[in-house]
Amino acid sequence: MKPYAPLCLLLLSVCTTAFAEKGALIFSDDFSSPEVGKAWKAQWPALAIVEGALNISQAKPEHSAVGLVPVGKKDVRVEFKFKLGGSTGINAVFNDRDFKEGHGGHLCRVSLSPRLIFLADDKERLSHAIEEMKKDPAKKAEVAKLVAGRSKSFPMKLDPQKWYQLVIEVSGDEISVTLDGKVVGSLKSSGIAHPMKSDFYFAVSGKDALFDDVKIWDLQ
């Protein structure tokens, strides 16, 4: 067995390093309680626990239903299981409540729909300044130039009745996504490097999107 010892030690070192880089677990919820945990802040609800999972359904037509938890970090890894259910789409969003130059303090997001996974730098593409420019047809080309490279779309067929495991990593100016352990893609854009992600939330359009085993780690 001695010839294999250095290899084993090397593999152990790699595994240990990978685990350490994930950092501290700062939030976890497996929805085993009958009521939604106090850490969750509901906006335009309804949020409920249904058969051991978090159900988020849009209750008001003017806005998606939102379930939010605090983060308070710059670089994070988020893991969760989801089922689209009767929803038309899910947005997994990072924001900074103190950032006032864009709507809702939005910084970056991953959008999930039956045919697409979409990554975006909201800080740079949805700033108040750009939203104002969009109102002027004469500035259409200028807006297109400013938002170029601020988002990416990945065609993906998602079964609304199937559970999936998603991992989102936000590190520096890059956001990357894996689905069921397979790489979907990534986006590098300056707004993603915003120094504070105060909150993470799910925004659901439609009814009965389900979530389970939500975990958030600090990557620093």
N, C-alpha and C positions, 0 to 999 in steps of 0.2 A: 504493500500500500504506500510505501514511502515515496516512490516516484510521482504519485499524484498529489502529494501534500502541497507543493508550491501552487499548483493549479487551483486546489480547493481554497487556499488562502487568498489567491487572487480573486476568485469568484466571490468570496465572502467580503473582500474589500470593496469590490464594485457594488455589490448589493447594499452594503452598509452606507456607502457614499450616496447611492441613489436615494435611499430612504432619508438620509440626513438632509439632502437638498430640498426635500418636500417641506421640511420645517415643522413648526408646531401646528397641531390641529386646533383651529379656532372656532369651528362650528360643526355640529353633527346633529342630525335628526332622522330617526328611522320611523317616526310616526306611529310608534307602538302605543302611545297614550290615546285615550278616546277623544281628547280635545286638542285643537291646534296649540302648539307651544307658545308661551308668552314672548319668545324671541321674535316671532313672526309678526310683522305689521301688515295688516290688510288694508288695501286701498281699492276702492271700487270693487268690493268683494262680490262673490262669496268664496270663502275658504272653509273647508271642512275635512275631517278625517273620514275616509270611506274605505272600509275593509283594509285597514292598516296602511293606507297611502294618503297623501295630501291631494285633495281635489280642489282645483281652482276653476271657477266658471265665471264668465263675464255676465254681470248683472245689469250693467247700464250700457246702452248702445254708444254713448259718446266717448267711452274710454275702456281699454282692456282692463281686466281684473288683475290686480297686482298683489303678490305676496313677497315681502321684503324682509331681509335680515341684515344686521350690521356686520361690517367687515373691518374697516379701519386699517387697511394695509395697502401697500403699493403693488406688490407682485403676489399673486395667489393662484392656487389650483383648486378648481371646483369639480366635484364628481357628483353625479346624480343619475337615478333611473327615471325614465319618463315614458308616458304613453300619451299620444296626441288625443286619443279618444274622439269626442265630438267637436274638438276645437279646430279652427282653421289655421292656427299657428301659435307657437310659443316663442317668446323672446326671453333670453337669459341675459340680463343687463347689469353692467357695473356703472355706478354713478358716484358723484361727489356732491353731497347736498349743499356744500359751500361754493361750488363752482357756478357762477351766475351768468356766464357768457353763452350758455346753451340751454335749451329747454330741459327742465327737470334735472340739470346737472349731469346729463347723460355723457358717458365717456366712451364705452365700447360695448358691443353686444354680439351674441350668437343667436340667430333666428332659425327656428325649426318649423318646417311645413312639410306636407306630404311629398313634395317634389323637389325640395331645395333646402340646403343649409347655407346660411348667409352670415358672413363675418363683416363687421363694420367698425370703423373709428368714428364714433358719433361726435366726439369733441370737435373734430375738424370738418366733418361734412354737415353737421346740423347746428353750427353756431348761429347765434342771433344775426350776426352780420351776413352770413350766407343765406339764411332764411329771408332776410329783407331783400337781398339781391335777386332771389328767385321771383319776387313779385314784379320785377322789371323784365319784360321779354327781351329787351335790348342787351341784357347782361347774361343771356342764356349760355353763350360760348365761354364767357369769363367764369361762370359758375361751374361749368363742366370741367374747365381746366383746374379749378381750385379743389374740386372733389375727386379728381382722377386719382386712382390708386388708394382711395380711402375705404374701399370695400371689395369683397370678393364673394362670388356665388359658386356653389358646388352642387351640381345636379345630384339628387339623391332620392331614391324612392323609399319613403317611410310608410310602413303599414300603420294606420291609425289605431289598430287594435293590438299592436305588438309592443311589448316592453323593450326599451333600449337603454344602454348604459353610455352616458356621455361624460367626457372629461374635457374641461376647458382650462388651459393654462395661460395666464397673463404674466409675461416676463419682459421687463423693459418695454420696448416699443413693439412687441409682438404678441399676438393672441393666436393660439393654436388649439385644434380640436381633434379628438379621436372619438369614434363611435364603435362600441362593442370591441374595443381594443385595436381597431384599425384606423390609421391616420386618414383624416378627412382633408385637412389642409391648414394653412396659416395665413396670417396677414400681418405685415409690418407697416406701421404708420405712426407718426410722431405723437398723435393724441393719446394713443394707448399707454404711453409712458407717463401719463399724468401721475403725480406723486402720491395721490390719495384716492383709493377706492373706498369711500365711506360705507357703501351699501352694495349688496347684490340682491337682485330680485327676479322673479318670474312674472312676466306679463302675458296673459292669456286672452286671445280673441276666440270667442265661442264658448262652448260648454264642455265640462268634464275632462279637462286635461289632468293627468295623474302624475304624481312625483313620489319618489321614495329614496331612502338612503342618501340624503343630501349631506355632503361633507365638504368643508372648506379648509384648506391649509395655507399657512403663510409660506411663501417660497424664499423669504430672505432669512 
